[in-house]
Amino acid sequence: MRSFVLIILIISTFGCIRDNKIPEGIIQQNEMRKIMWDFMRADAYVADFIMKDSTRDRKAESTILYEKIFDIHSTTQEAFKKSLAFYQRRPDLLKAITDSLRSDEKKVQQYQDLKKPQIDTTFRKMKLNKKLMEKKP
């Protein structure tokens, strides 16, 4: 009886352990992150520029951009869909990808904030003081 309980305990312990290996035919996490990042940038481009041009079809332009992304990353739409379905069944692995995407987005935002021209308040104050001095005769 003890050996039966011990065997059940061992089986249940090892049955609960998840394997973090990515099966063959599934896009690795880092490459998946890069593809998803490119998709996000393509969608932003379509929303910001293509949608403003009424002569262009949003869906067709998106499809063209997505195909270019697949070519750049040497993958196919089918492989991407298969990989995405795998990661959706494994939220622990998908969370790592989405967290990386958020981190990348924050880095880009910080870079863009640094590139914005800073307002020179000293120059503005000098200009204001000059105007005040001209008004005081």
Secondary structure, DSSP 8 states (H G I E B T S, - for coil): -HHHHHHHHHHHHHHS-------TTS--HHHHHHHHHHHHHHHHHIIIIITT-TTS-HHHHHHHHHHHHHHHTT--HHHHHHHHHHHHH-HHHHHHHHHHHHHHHHHHHHHHHHHS----HHHHHHHHHHHHHHH--
